[in-house]
Amino acid sequence: MTLIPEAKEFGPPVIKVEGLVTRIGGRILHDGLDLELRRGEVVGVVGGSGTGKSVLLRTIIGLNRHVGGRIEVLGQDVGKLDERDLRRLQTRWGVLFQDGALFSAQTVAENIQVPMREHTDLGPRLMDELAAVKLAMAGLPPDAATKFPSELSGGMRKRAGLARALSLDPEILFLDEPTAGLDPISAAQFDTLVRDLQKSLNLTVFMVTHDIDTLKATTDRIAVLIDKKLRIGTFETLVHDPHPWIQQYFSGVRGRAARAEA
């Protein structure tokens, strides 16, 4: 079993994946995949197109059913939970999907309040106050609350999605391609925001990304999805992995540039 190396500054495991097998449309994407994340750790998942990075994220959070292996999140076996218990567990994490997944007919504040309305009995006034707090945490101005997603730039939509992911004060943050579609300056700012939030809130972060700069700026460990399994290490150690795809990714022009900036 391949696990993320222990680090004394991190807490106990909060995500444990053992022998995972997933099948999408008759195709096996993960076959005996192992992974462990510890509390307070930021792990980035990278891999070639079609290797199942986003599928892995969605499987861990219970949106896809796995056909083999075991997934434990916050001490609970995801595959054995009924719908009610899974929904209860889902309140302990937040998810930012690649496209933001904001509801176009709702304002930013109303989008942020969706998890509150679904999982709590908070009153409207308190939800408005909490939405304003989450907006500020995500680096958005107060007047963004009354705007609709179509009125926001791509970077602001990402931040609005992040604010919604933080709505219920999660312990774990799942990010699916958080900087996709952003210009380099906006992407770097978002990387800094994620890292600052992780430190201040002691979040555990599971991030799917293709952006090598994001990996360098935010992650403690990197999990490379290749050959239906994960190879796990740090930015520095994976540079020496002999696998051809890993060598091309970390030792290519962008990889060399990221190392040079360190």
N, C-alpha and C positions, 0 to 999 in steps of 0.2 A: 504494500500500500504506500503510495507516494503522498506524503504530508508536507505542509508548509513547515519549515524549520521553526522550532520553538524560539521565542524571544522573550526574555525575562520581563520586558516592559509591558507585554500584552497579558490580558486576562485569560480565563478559561475558554475552551472552545464554545462558540455560539452557533456555528454551522459545521456539520459533519456529513460528508457524502461518502458512502462506501459501496464500491462495486456497481455504480450506477449504469443502467442500460436504458436508453431511450430509443424509441422508434417513431419516425415521422413519415407517413405515407409509404410504409413498407421498407423504409431505409433506416438502418441502424446508424445513429449519429454518435452515441456514446456507448462504449462497451467496456465495462469494468472500470469506470472513471472514479477516482478518489480525490477528495478535497477536504481541507479543514481550515476554518477561519477562527481566529481568536478574538476575543473582545478588544475593541480599540484598534484593530488592524485594518489597513486599506489594501485590498487585493485587486489587481487588475487582470482581467481575462482577455487574452489576445489570441488570434488564430486566423487562418485563411478564410476567405469567403465560403460559406456553406458548411463550415465545420460544426456549427451548432452552438455558437457562443450565446446568442440570445435565447435559444431553446433551453440551454442550461440554466440561465437565470429564471426563465418562466417555469421550469420544472421545479426548481428549488422553492419557489413561492407558491407552488400548487396550481398553476394555471395549465400546465401540461402534466399528464400522468406518466410516470416511468413504468417500464415493464420489468425491471429487475434492479436489485440493489436496495439501498436504504438512504433516506435523507432525514437528518435530524436537525431541527432548527430550534434554538433556545430550549433544548432538552426534550422536544416533542418530535415523534416520528410523523412526518408530514403525510406519508402514504397511508397511515392508519387512522387519520382524523376524519370524523364525520364533518359535514358541511358547517355546522354550527361551531364546532371547536376550531376548524380551520379559519373561519371568519374571525374568531376571537384572537387566534394567533396572528392573523394578518394585521391587527391593530398595533402590533409591536414592531412593525417595519414599515418603511416608506419606499415607494418605487417611482423613479423618473424614467418613463419610457422614451425611446429614441425620438419620437415625434412630439413629445410633450403630452399627448393624449388629453389636451384641454377641451372642454365642451365649448363649441363656438358660440352657442346661444346664451352662455352665461358669462358674467363679468369675471374678472380675475379673482375678486374676493369670493364670489359664489363658487368658483372652481376650488379655491382653497378650502372652502367650508364643506365640500362634498363628503370627505371622510368624517367630519364632525357630525353632519346630519345622519350619516349612515350608521355610525357606531356610538354616538353619545346622545344625551338628552339635553344638551346645552341650549340656552335661550338665544334668540337672535342677537341681542345686544352683546352678550359675551362672545358669541361667534364672530361678530364684527371686530371686536377688540383683539381677539386672538388672530384673526386673519391679518390685521394690521401689523401685529408682532411678527408673523411669519413673513410678510412682505419685506419688512425691514431686515430680517435675518438673511433673506435671499438677495439683499442689495437693491431692492426696487423702491422707487419713491412712493409716497403715500397716495398720490393721484392715480397710480396704476390700478388701484383697487376697483375703480369704477369703469375701467377700460375693458373692451372685449379682446380676445386673443388676436383677432384680425388687425387690431390697432397697435399691436406690439411688434417690435423688431424680433428677429430670430433669437438674439441673445436674451431679450426680455422674456420671451415665451419660455425659454429654458429655465430662467430664474423663477417664473411663475409656476412652472411644473415642479421645480425644486421646493418652492414654498408649500405647495400642496403635499409633496412627499413628507414634509416636516410637520404636517398639520397635527398629528396625534403624538408628537414628541417620541419618535421611534427610537428603538435601540439599534436597529440595522437599517442602512440605506442601500438600496439597490439602484444602480445607475446603468442605463442601457445607452451606450454611445452618447454621453452627455455633451461632448463638444462637436458632434457631427454637424456640419453645415455652418459652423461659426468661423469668422475670420480669425487669423492668428492672435490678434490683440484680445478679442472677446473670449477666445478659447483659453488664453493664458489667465485672464481675469476669472473665468469660471473655475479653472483649476485651483487658483488661490482661494476662492470662496469655498470650494469643497474641502480643501485641506484645513482651512480656518474653522469651518463648522465641525469637522471631524474632531479637531483638537478641543474646541470649546464645549462640545456636547458629548465627547467620548463615544462617538459613533463607531460602529463597525461598518465598513463600506465594501460592498461587492460591486465592482465596476467592469462592465464590458466596454471595451474601446479598441479602436484601431490606431489611435493617435499616439505615436511614440513619445511625443513631448508630454502628453498627459500622463503616461506611465512614469516617465522620469520625474515629473513634478509632484505627483500625488501618492504613488504606491509604496508600500513597504515590501510587498512580495508581488511577483508576476506569475500567473498561471497560463502557460501556452497550451492551447487546445490543438492537439495534433495526433494523428493516428488514432482518433476516437478516445484518447486519454489526455491527461494533463501532465506537463513537465513544469515543475515549480521551482522558482528560485528568486533571486534579486536581479535587478537590471545589470549589475556588474557580473554576476555569476553566469547568467544566461548567454552573455556574449561569447563564452567559451564552450557552449553546448555544440557538439559536432553535427547535430541534425541540419540538413541543408536549408530547410525553410527558416529555422531559427537563426542560422548564420546569415542568411540573406536579409532577414528582418532587422536584426540587431547590428549587423556589420555593414549594412548598406549606407547610402549617402545620408539619409535622415538619422539612422542610428548613430553613425559617427558624429554627426552634428550635435545630437543630444548628449553624447558622452563628452564632447568638447566643451559644452556649456556648463558641465557640472563643476 
